[in-house]
């Protein structure tokens, strides 16, 4: 079964994409910066609206645009935002953190996972900044940390997303963690991307026609 995740910048499109049958929503703000944490009000209204519907949603936890290297105050902000998102009723969470060397920041991730209180968590497209030759090891570490999914586009110079690389990581994951293919996936290409990558999870702002 194809699982389509619609990337929503605010509440506005949620009724329409839900009516069109989308399976998942990633809720964020400020897509021009790659997505940041939405307001408490937006999270709560989304949770209330979807509470009796089949569509589930994950809330982005990212305090700012730019890189994914966070100092201690930003980590505290992210912890607070996680707790407020839980209070508002989010089904899942989305976050990531890297070191200046573009490796997983284990200390920050462990702190945020504790704050998440067992809710399913997706590691977002910060994963694409990790060097290719370190990504399989990073995937293994995310499994150990308890992450449920990884959102990535495989970063390629000649494609909007690198299906071959994603397929390699899907094979390496071997069902231990799900991989969402994103970055240019549309309603017209979603099934083809799923077939090429071996992942039934696809993500984008044009993932569904409505």
Secondary structure, DSSP 8 states (H G I E B T S, - for coil): --EEEEEESSSTTHHHHHHTT-SEEEE-B-GGGT-B---HHHHHHHHHHHTTSS-EEEEE--SSSS-S---HHHHHHHHHHHHHHHHHT-SEEEE--B-TTSSB-HHHHHHHHHHHTT--EEE-GGGGGS-GGGHHHHHHHHHHHT--EEEE----SSSSS-HHHHHHHHHHHTTSSEEEEESS-BTTTHHHHHHHHS-SEEEETBSS--
